[in-house]
Structure formats: structure tokens, C-alpha cells
Amino acid sequence: MIKRFSFTASRDWLYRYFFAFAGLRSVTTDLGDGTIMHCWVPKSHKHAKPTLLLVHGFGANAMWQYSEVLRHLIPRFNIYVPDLLFFGSSYTARPERTESFQAQCVMKLMAEVHGVRRMSLVGISYGGFVGYSVAAQFPEAVERLVLCCTGVCLEEKDMKEGLFQVSDLEEAASVLMPQTPAKLRELMRLSFVKPAKGVPSCFLSDFIDVMCTDHVKEKKELIQAILKDRKLSNMPMITQQCTLIIWGEQDQIFPLELGHRLKRHIGENAQLAIIKNAGHAVNLEKPKEFTKLLKAFLVDSL
């Protein structure tokens, strides 16, 4: 039987080549207790350079979400790009599904395995939930924090009260983990102000086959853990002196109201940057503006 050509798998290979060419290597680590975590790490960690941790959101693996900014930041930082549990090659046999557990695994990887105990952190969407938890649980480890389009301050009641485009967990999961071309088109519509039109269904099906069919049950449990009994009054405070919040003005996944809510929650140590004509996937839709904000906050302050 002849194996058909996959555009998605080919692009994934190109991203792997690009990350390796940029000076990173792919490392898979056994953290114990049935937990395996994959991460792109520097081929040579230079102690004179600060460390930057890039944490991805739902969707494809970490390479797809940070390829646009990598070349702009890697000259100034030791960059680490993990795949969170149940994404890419990372997984766990443990039952925990909270962002708190994800954060603990990330820090175990960074501190105990790679010896990195001080870093700046960028978290996109779900990665921002994990990044916020890292900052809250390990305040001494996070110097500067960037939270991009991340609904950290959402409450369980927000879904019932109509803040989101979806009305319940099942609908949210069907969009965030699309299993049909129609659902992937819906995700694109919600993620971009100007989504690509006329993409053949065969291309969308190929993307789903490669990126969206593994650990579907576990990823649904991750979404459920985010929403369950979530109240702003129970949100831990973070003590980092410098936090940048980036939001797409027309975000339909996590509406801009959640960006303002997060700014109020953190207080005067946070600044909110709103990118016009951008949706939830602001890192992909407006990469130049996104990278400019990151460089101004992370690089120009060095």
C-alpha cells in the first residue's frame, strides 16, 4: 500500500529542520511516574545569556506556534520550547489534568533536568494558563511574564452567561479539537479576523489526521479542568514586577474583556497591549506586531 503524501507532516518536518538550524535540539525526558515531556533546548546553553521559555496553546505542536518569533529572539536568549502534556510527544499516565500540574512538570523539566532556575516566560492561550501557574507557584523562577490571549480570569459562569461563542464544554471541545473539516473551518473563523478561504477539505483533513487525533480524550479533560469551579476570587496573585498582556482586539475565543479583567486582577505591574485587526491567533495573524511587542518587553529591557 502506497502511503499518501502529507502536506502537514512535510511542514512539520520543515519546522523541525528550522528549529535545529536555529541552534536547538529535540530532547525527550522521562520525568518519572509515567510522565514524558518533549522540549526543544539549546544545543549549547550559554550562561551569559538569559533564558526564555515559550509555552504553546491548543492546536498543533509548539513548533508551529513559535516558528515566526524564534529567529528574532534566539540571538539574545537561551530558548526552551516544551510540548505540554498530551501535545507533540509529551504525555503522562497520571490522572492530573490541571494547569497547575502542567506547570509543575514544566518546572521539573527546567530546574531538575536542565538546571535552569530563572527565566522569562511567554504563554499563548492555554500556554498562558500554564505560564500564570508557573509564575504563581514558582515566583522566584519567573523574571518577566508575557500572557497572550489567555483567559486566565474566566469564570465557570461566563459560558452560561454568553461571554463565549460556544455554550458548553462539548461544543468548546469540538471546536478546539476539530475532527472534521467543517469544525476546523469554524476554529479558523473564530481564531482569525481574516481566515484563509477556499482551503480544500483534503488539506484540512490532512491537518486533522496529523495534529488533532492524538489524546483527544485527555485534551478534553484539560479543557474541563480549566472550567471546573473556576472563580476569579480563587485566582492566586502573582508577584512578578513586569507582566505584559497581549490581546487581539477581535478575539472570539477569549474575548478582550478577559484581557481587561486580567489587567485589573494583576494590577499596576501589568500592561495590556491590544493588537488591532487581530483575533485569537495573534501570533500567526500579526507576527510582526506580536514580535515587536515581545522584543520591546523582553529584549530592550536587558
MIKOL-191315 format. One record per residue: y, z negated, x of N, C-alpha, C in turn; residue number from 1. Coordinates in steps of 0.02 Angstrom, whole numbers. Atoms other than C-alpha are relative to their C-alpha. Layout:
N
REC,n_py,n_pz,n_px,ca_py,ca_pz,ca_px,c_py,c_pz,c_px,i
REC,Y,Z,X,Y,Z,X,Y,Z,X,NUM;
...
% end
This chain:
302
REC,n_py,n_pz,n_px,ca_py,ca_pz,ca_px,c_py,c_pz,c_px,i
REC,-60,0,42,0,0,0,63,0,44,1;
REC,-61,-5,-39,169,52,70,52,-50,-24,2;
REC,-51,49,17,297,-87,75,67,34,-8,3;
REC,-63,-35,13,460,-30,-2,56,-28,43,4;
REC,-58,21,-39,624,-37,92,43,-48,-40,5;
REC,-42,50,33,733,-187,51,69,-1,33,6;
REC,-68,3,-26,922,-173,71,20,-73,15,7;
REC,-17,70,-10,938,-362,54,-32,-28,63,8;
REC,35,24,-60,808,-400,187,31,31,63,9;
REC,-31,-34,-57,890,-272,302,67,-31,17,10;
REC,-65,32,-13,1061,-350,280,-10,-70,28,11;
REC,15,66,-26,986,-521,310,-17,4,74,12;
REC,16,-10,-71,916,-455,475,63,13,40,13;
REC,-63,-14,-35,1088,-390,523,40,-63,10,14;
REC,-35,64,-7,1164,-560,489,-33,-42,55,15;
REC,35,37,-53,1031,-639,600,19,26,69,16;
REC,-20,-29,-64,1074,-518,739,71,-20,17,17;
REC,-71,18,-11,1260,-554,717,7,-73,22,18;
REC,-4,71,-18,1236,-743,723,-26,-11,71,19;
REC,27,7,-68,1128,-727,879,48,29,52,20;
REC,-48,-32,-46,1253,-608,961,62,-44,10,21;
REC,-59,44,-4,1392,-735,923,-13,-62,42,22;
REC,14,57,-43,1303,-865,1028,-38,-57,-33,23;
REC,39,51,35,1196,-959,902,-74,16,4,24;
REC,72,-10,2,1009,-984,895,-29,-35,-62,25;
REC,32,26,60,895,-1017,748,-51,-54,19,26;
REC,43,56,-16,810,-1187,754,-25,-32,-65,27;
REC,30,34,57,690,-1263,627,-27,-67,24,28;
REC,16,68,-23,668,-1452,640,-38,-39,-52,29;
REC,37,46,44,542,-1572,565,34,-68,3,30;
REC,-35,64,3,642,-1724,509,-46,-58,-20,31;
REC,47,52,21,486,-1819,455,-3,-6,-75,32;
REC,9,11,72,423,-1870,283,-2,65,-40,33;
REC,7,-63,36,388,-1689,238,64,39,-8,34;
REC,-65,-34,5,567,-1630,267,11,45,61,35;
REC,-12,-50,-51,601,-1471,365,70,29,-11,36;
REC,-68,-27,7,779,-1412,400,13,53,53,37;
REC,-19,-54,-45,834,-1247,475,75,-2,12,38;
REC,-71,1,-17,1000,-1233,565,14,50,56,39;
REC,-26,-39,-55,1097,-1110,671,41,-47,44,40;
REC,-32,47,-46,1153,-1206,826,24,39,61,41;
REC,-23,-35,-61,1247,-1160,986,-57,7,50,42;
REC,49,-9,-54,1139,-1086,1123,15,-49,56,43;
REC,-21,49,-50,1239,-1199,1237,57,-41,-29,44;
REC,-53,43,28,1337,-1347,1166,48,-19,56,45;
REC,-51,13,-50,1500,-1360,1264,38,-63,-20,46;
REC,-28,65,18,1560,-1540,1266,76,0,0,47;
REC,-73,-4,1,1740,-1487,1297,27,27,-66,48;
REC,-21,-28,65,1744,-1402,1126,-20,-47,-57,49;
REC,18,40,58,1748,-1494,959,-56,34,-40,50;
REC,56,-25,41,1606,-1472,834,22,14,-71,51;
REC,-15,-18,69,1619,-1385,666,-66,13,-37,52;
REC,59,-7,42,1485,-1399,531,18,40,-62,53;
REC,-13,-44,57,1481,-1260,399,-57,-8,-50,54;
REC,52,15,50,1389,-1307,238,8,47,-59,55;
REC,-1,-54,50,1345,-1171,112,-8,-27,-71,56;
REC,12,16,71,1335,-1169,-78,-62,35,-26,57;
REC,56,-36,32,1212,-1095,-203,7,74,15,58;
REC,0,-72,-12,1163,-914,-183,-45,18,58,59;
REC,40,-20,-58,1098,-829,-26,3,-55,53,60;
REC,1,51,-53,1065,-924,134,68,-4,35,61;
REC,-64,16,-30,1203,-992,245,32,59,36,62;
REC,-29,-56,-38,1224,-833,349,44,44,-43,63;
REC,-37,-45,45,1283,-732,200,68,-30,-19,64;
REC,-60,32,24,1417,-859,156,52,-13,55,65;
REC,-46,16,-54,1493,-889,328,8,55,52,66;
REC,-3,-53,-50,1474,-723,419,72,24,11,67;
REC,-68,-26,-6,1655,-673,384,45,-45,43,68;
REC,-45,46,-36,1732,-829,464,-27,-18,69,69;
REC,32,24,-61,1610,-857,606,36,24,63,70;
REC,-29,-27,-62,1690,-741,734,69,-27,14,71;
REC,-67,27,-9,1862,-818,705,-1,-72,26,72;
REC,2,72,-16,1805,-997,734,-44,-16,60,73;
REC,48,17,-53,1665,-987,862,31,-4,70,74;
REC,-29,9,-66,1781,-966,1013,28,-71,11,75;
REC,-33,66,-7,1857,-1138,976,-46,-59,-15,76;
REC,43,55,22,1709,-1239,912,-73,11,20,77;
REC,73,-2,3,1528,-1282,936,-18,1,-74,78;
REC,11,-9,72,1471,-1217,767,-74,-11,-17,79;
REC,67,13,27,1320,-1280,670,0,23,-73,80;
REC,4,-27,68,1265,-1191,510,-70,-14,-27,81;
REC,66,16,27,1120,-1276,419,-14,36,-66,82;
REC,22,-17,67,1020,-1214,272,-17,-66,-35,83;
REC,15,60,37,1020,-1355,144,-71,3,-27,84;
REC,69,3,25,854,-1412,71,-9,46,-60,85;
REC,20,-49,50,772,-1277,-37,40,64,3,86;
REC,-34,-63,-14,882,-1141,36,-24,25,69,87;
REC,23,-26,-63,832,-1024,175,-69,-27,17,88;
REC,65,26,-23,691,-1104,275,-5,-76,-5,89;
REC,-1,74,5,734,-1285,230,-33,-23,-65,90;
REC,32,27,61,632,-1389,109,-22,-72,13,91;
REC,27,68,-6,565,-1564,76,-55,-12,-51,92;
REC,52,21,47,411,-1639,-3,20,-64,-36,93;
REC,-24,61,31,511,-1793,-50,30,16,-69,94;
REC,-24,-13,68,569,-1813,-232,75,0,-8,95;
REC,-72,7,8,754,-1844,-198,34,69,-6,96;
REC,-35,-63,11,872,-1708,-262,76,-9,1,97;
REC,-71,13,3,1044,-1788,-245,36,30,61,98;
REC,-39,-23,-58,1185,-1725,-134,3,-55,53,99;
REC,2,55,-48,1177,-1898,-54,-59,7,48,100;
REC,59,-10,-42,1001,-1862,10,9,61,45,101;
REC,-15,-59,-41,1054,-1689,69,45,-20,58,102;
REC,-47,22,-52,1197,-1772,165,-35,-41,53,103;
REC,37,41,-48,1080,-1897,246,-43,43,45,104;
REC,42,-45,-40,965,-1757,303,43,40,49,105;
REC,-46,-37,-44,1112,-1658,374,21,-44,59,106;
REC,-23,44,-54,1173,-1809,472,-57,-20,46,107;
REC,57,13,-43,999,-1849,534,-11,58,48,108;
REC,7,-60,-41,988,-1671,597,53,1,55,109;
REC,-55,-5,-48,1159,-1677,680,-2,-56,51,110;
REC,-6,57,-45,1157,-1853,753,-63,-14,40,111;
REC,61,20,-34,975,-1890,793,-33,58,37,112;
REC,33,-57,-32,914,-1715,835,45,35,51,113;
REC,-45,-38,-44,1066,-1629,910,52,-43,36,114;
REC,-44,46,-36,1162,-1783,969,74,8,-16,115;
REC,-70,-10,20,1322,-1737,875,19,-54,-50,116;
REC,-19,56,43,1409,-1888,800,72,3,-23,117;
REC,-70,-9,20,1586,-1823,775,12,74,-12,118;
REC,-7,-71,17,1633,-1661,688,53,9,-54,119;
REC,-35,-21,60,1744,-1569,566,-51,36,-44,120;
REC,50,-26,47,1658,-1504,410,33,44,-53,121;
REC,-22,-44,54,1682,-1359,290,-58,5,-50,122;
REC,51,-5,52,1588,-1362,124,23,45,-56,123;
REC,-15,-47,54,1586,-1219,-2,-41,-17,-61,124;
REC,34,10,64,1543,-1254,-184,-50,-58,4,125;
REC,48,55,-5,1380,-1355,-184,2,-32,70,126;
REC,-7,27,-67,1405,-1374,3,57,-50,5,127;
REC,-54,49,2,1566,-1467,-39,-23,-66,-28,128;
REC,30,62,25,1467,-1593,-141,-34,-38,58,129;
REC,35,30,-57,1359,-1623,12,49,-23,53,130;
REC,-50,18,-50,1509,-1622,129,39,-63,-19,131;
REC,-35,60,23,1601,-1750,23,-44,-62,10,132;
REC,47,55,-8,1446,-1860,26,-8,-19,74,133;
REC,2,15,-72,1435,-1845,216,61,-41,19,134;
REC,-62,35,-17,1617,-1899,229,2,-71,-28,135;
REC,0,66,32,1590,-2046,110,-51,-46,33,136;
REC,52,42,-29,1428,-2108,188,8,-12,75,137;
REC,-6,4,-73,1471,-2074,370,73,15,20,138;
REC,-71,-14,-12,1662,-2089,381,18,9,73,139;
REC,-16,-4,-71,1660,-2111,569,-21,67,30,140;
REC,26,-64,-27,1571,-1943,589,44,59,-15,141;
REC,-38,-58,23,1692,-1830,497,74,-9,16,142;
REC,-71,3,-20,1862,-1797,575,44,35,-50,143;
REC,-38,-40,49,1931,-1658,465,-49,29,-50,144;
REC,45,-21,54,1859,-1605,298,33,55,-40,145;
REC,-23,-55,44,1878,-1441,202,-49,5,-58,146;
REC,40,-5,61,1815,-1435,22,24,61,-38,147;
REC,-19,-64,30,1814,-1261,-54,-34,10,-68,148;
REC,26,-16,67,1794,-1231,-242,-60,-43,-17,149;
REC,56,45,11,1684,-1384,-258,18,-51,-55,150;
REC,-15,42,58,1676,-1478,-423,-21,-72,8,151;
REC,20,69,-14,1652,-1648,-344,22,-48,-55,152;
REC,-28,46,49,1761,-1730,-476,-17,18,-72,153;
REC,20,-14,69,1674,-1655,-627,-35,-61,-29,154;
REC,35,52,35,1602,-1772,-757,-51,31,-47,155;
REC,53,-27,43,1446,-1750,-863,28,23,-66,156;
REC,-28,-17,65,1553,-1745,-1019,40,66,1,157;
REC,-40,-61,-5,1653,-1595,-953,-36,60,-30,158;
REC,38,-57,26,1514,-1474,-1000,1,-1,-77,159;
REC,-1,5,73,1507,-1538,-1179,69,13,-28,160;
REC,-69,-8,24,1696,-1533,-1192,29,70,14,161;
REC,-20,-70,-6,1703,-1348,-1144,40,19,62,162;
REC,-37,-18,-60,1777,-1352,-969,-30,60,36,163;
REC,35,-53,-36,1646,-1230,-905,-17,59,-46,164;
REC,20,-60,36,1591,-1055,-955,-70,-8,-31,165;
REC,67,13,27,1415,-1123,-987,1,-66,-39,166;
REC,-2,57,46,1371,-1253,-1118,-52,-53,15,167;
REC,51,49,-15,1217,-1339,-1046,-34,15,66,168;
REC,33,-6,-64,1106,-1362,-894,-42,63,5,169;
REC,44,-59,-1,984,-1224,-942,40,63,12,170;
REC,-42,-59,-8,1123,-1096,-955,30,3,69,171;
REC,-28,2,-68,1202,-1153,-792,-52,21,51,172;
REC,53,-18,-47,1036,-1139,-701,-17,74,-3,173;
REC,17,-71,7,1002,-966,-771,51,46,32,174;
REC,-53,-40,-32,1169,-905,-702,0,-11,75,175;
REC,-3,15,-71,1167,-994,-534,-63,21,38,176;
REC,63,-25,-30,986,-942,-503,-24,60,-40,177;
REC,16,-57,43,982,-770,-583,-69,29,15,178;
REC,67,-29,-7,810,-697,-614,-4,70,-29,179;
REC,-3,-69,26,864,-533,-695,65,32,22,180;
REC,-63,-33,-17,995,-401,-652,57,-20,-47,181;
REC,-53,19,48,1091,-449,-811,30,-67,18,182;
REC,-25,66,-19,1105,-630,-755,38,2,66,183;
REC,-37,-7,-63,1157,-579,-580,68,31,-11,184;
REC,-65,-29,17,1294,-470,-654,45,-53,-31,185;
REC,-40,54,29,1351,-621,-755,26,-47,54,186;
REC,-22,42,-56,1357,-726,-597,56,34,39,187;
REC,-52,-37,-35,1459,-591,-511,65,-1,-40,188;
REC,-59,1,43,1578,-585,-659,36,-67,2,189;
REC,-29,67,-1,1604,-773,-652,25,-19,70,190;
REC,-16,19,-69,1619,-779,-461,58,39,30,191;
REC,-51,-43,-28,1741,-636,-429,51,19,-53,192;
REC,-51,-27,45,1906,-583,-507,-14,74,-12,193;
REC,17,-71,6,1856,-403,-472,-71,12,26,194;
REC,69,-10,-23,1666,-396,-463,-16,73,9,195;
REC,21,-69,-11,1583,-240,-398,-30,28,-64,196;
REC,24,-32,61,1548,-119,-539,-48,57,18,197;
REC,45,-56,-8,1410,8,-559,-55,-11,52,198;
REC,54,13,-48,1288,-79,-442,-67,14,-34,199;
REC,64,-16,32,1115,-6,-480,-44,-61,-9,200;
REC,44,57,13,991,-127,-557,-52,-9,54,201;
REC,51,7,-52,868,-88,-419,26,-40,60,202;
REC,-29,40,-53,988,-161,-290,3,-73,-19,203;
REC,-5,69,24,1015,-316,-396,-69,-32,-1,204;
REC,69,26,2,827,-337,-422,-25,-16,71,205;
REC,20,11,-69,801,-321,-235,30,-65,27,206;
REC,-33,62,-22,928,-460,-201,-34,-60,-31,207;
REC,34,55,35,844,-571,-331,-68,-14,32,208;
REC,66,8,-29,672,-540,-256,2,-36,67,209;
REC,-4,27,-68,729,-587,-81,33,-69,1,210;
REC,-42,60,-7,855,-726,-115,-5,-51,-57,211;
REC,-7,44,59,829,-802,-287,-66,-23,-31,212;
REC,64,16,32,643,-827,-319,-35,-60,31,213;
REC,32,57,-32,600,-969,-199,30,-66,-26,214;
REC,-22,68,18,610,-1153,-253,46,-2,-61,215;
REC,-42,-2,61,683,-1112,-424,-1,-67,-35,216;
REC,6,65,33,619,-1274,-499,40,-53,36,217;
REC,-35,51,-39,688,-1380,-358,76,10,-2,218;
REC,-72,-13,4,858,-1294,-362,28,-20,-67,219;
REC,-21,23,66,868,-1327,-548,8,-76,0,220;
REC,-4,73,-5,836,-1510,-508,62,-22,40,221;
REC,-61,15,-37,980,-1506,-382,60,2,-47,222;
REC,-54,-6,49,1097,-1447,-522,-1,-59,-47,223;
REC,8,56,47,1029,-1579,-639,24,-65,32,224;
REC,-21,61,-35,1059,-1715,-508,75,-5,7,225;
REC,-73,0,-4,1241,-1662,-490,31,-25,-65,226;
REC,-31,14,65,1275,-1678,-677,-19,-67,-29,227;
REC,27,59,34,1170,-1829,-724,44,-62,9,228;
REC,-40,62,2,1279,-1978,-774,60,1,47,229;
REC,-56,-4,-47,1421,-1913,-665,65,-20,-34,230;
REC,-64,24,25,1585,-2005,-693,48,-6,59,231;
REC,-51,3,-52,1746,-1996,-594,9,-72,24,232;
REC,-10,70,-18,1758,-2185,-598,-53,-26,49,233;
REC,53,20,-47,1596,-2195,-497,3,37,66,234;
REC,-6,-40,-60,1653,-2073,-364,24,-43,59,235;
REC,-23,38,-58,1665,-2152,-191,64,32,28,236;
REC,-60,-25,-34,1830,-2136,-99,-19,20,71,237;
REC,10,-18,-70,1840,-2052,70,63,-20,38,238;
REC,-55,29,-40,1948,-2116,212,27,48,52,239;
REC,-25,-48,-50,1975,-1958,316,75,11,-9,240;
REC,-73,-8,2,2158,-1938,361,21,71,-18,241;
REC,-18,-70,11,2152,-1749,343,-54,35,-41,242;
REC,46,-37,42,2069,-1658,199,36,60,-31,243;
REC,-28,-60,30,2103,-1479,144,-45,21,-57,244;
REC,36,-25,59,2053,-1421,-30,22,72,-11,245;
REC,-14,-71,11,2042,-1232,-54,-30,20,-67,246;
REC,25,-20,66,2026,-1155,-228,23,70,-18,247;
REC,-19,-64,29,2025,-984,-306,37,-12,-65,248;
REC,-42,12,58,2161,-977,-437,-36,14,-66,249;
REC,34,-20,62,2045,-894,-564,-75,-17,2,250;
REC,70,23,-4,1884,-989,-525,-27,-14,-70,251;
REC,31,11,65,1770,-980,-678,-64,-42,4,252;
REC,58,44,-8,1626,-1081,-605,24,-73,-1,253;
REC,-33,65,-1,1729,-1235,-560,75,12,-9,254;
REC,-70,-16,14,1900,-1212,-645,48,-40,44,255;
REC,-51,29,-44,2058,-1251,-547,18,-72,-19,256;
REC,-13,69,20,2082,-1410,-649,-39,-49,42,257;
REC,40,45,-42,1943,-1485,-544,29,-6,70,258;
REC,-34,4,-64,2041,-1444,-387,57,-50,-2,259;
REC,-54,49,9,2192,-1539,-452,-28,-70,-8,260;
REC,31,65,11,2078,-1680,-507,-23,-30,67,261;
REC,23,23,-66,2003,-1690,-331,58,-21,44,262;
REC,-60,18,-39,2176,-1691,-252,26,-68,-23,263;
REC,-24,65,24,2228,-1837,-364,-47,-56,21,264;
REC,49,51,-18,2067,-1930,-325,6,-20,73,265;
REC,-5,15,-72,2086,-1916,-136,68,-30,17,266;
REC,-67,27,-11,2273,-1945,-139,39,37,54,267;
REC,-48,-31,-45,2404,-1913,-7,-32,29,64,268;
REC,33,-27,-60,2278,-1875,132,-27,71,-11,269;
REC,27,-66,16,2230,-1713,44,56,49,-17,270;
REC,-45,-54,21,2321,-1547,25,-41,52,-37,271;
REC,34,-51,41,2275,-1416,-105,30,68,12,272;
REC,-22,-69,-11,2287,-1232,-59,-33,45,-52,273;
REC,25,-43,53,2269,-1109,-203,7,73,21,274;
REC,-1,-71,-19,2223,-928,-164,4,42,-64,275;
REC,-12,-41,60,2292,-807,-293,-48,58,-4,276;
REC,44,-57,14,2188,-669,-372,-69,-8,32,277;
REC,66,15,-27,2029,-753,-315,-39,-43,-49,278;
REC,43,40,42,1882,-826,-407,-38,-53,40,279;
REC,38,53,-32,1745,-947,-357,-22,19,70,280;
REC,24,-22,-66,1678,-844,-211,59,21,44,281;
REC,-63,-16,-35,1846,-854,-124,-13,19,73,282;
REC,17,-17,-70,1765,-846,49,-22,72,8,283;
REC,23,-69,-2,1693,-675,5,52,48,-29,284;
REC,-48,-43,34,1830,-608,-108,66,6,38,285;
REC,-62,1,-39,1979,-658,1,-13,-29,69,286;
REC,19,29,-65,1904,-683,175,58,-9,49,287;
REC,-56,6,-46,2068,-653,268,42,-62,-16,288;
REC,-39,58,21,2164,-782,167,-38,-64,12,289;
REC,43,59,-9,2018,-903,174,-2,-19,74,290;
REC,4,13,-72,2001,-886,363,67,-24,27,291;
REC,-66,22,-22,2189,-904,388,12,-73,-15,292;
REC,-7,71,18,2188,-1070,296,-43,-44,44,293;
REC,44,39,-42,2039,-1132,395,28,-6,71,294;
REC,-26,1,-68,2117,-1084,562,62,-44,5,295;
REC,-60,40,-1,2284,-1164,518,-16,-75,-2,296;
REC,17,70,9,2200,-1326,468,-44,-27,57,297;
REC,49,24,-49,2060,-1336,597,19,16,72,298;
REC,-13,-22,-68,2120,-1239,749,70,-18,23,299;
REC,-69,10,-21,2309,-1252,752,17,-73,10,300;
REC,-12,72,-8,2296,-1442,742,-30,-28,64,301;
REC,34,25,-60,2192,-1454,901,50,-11,57,302;
% end
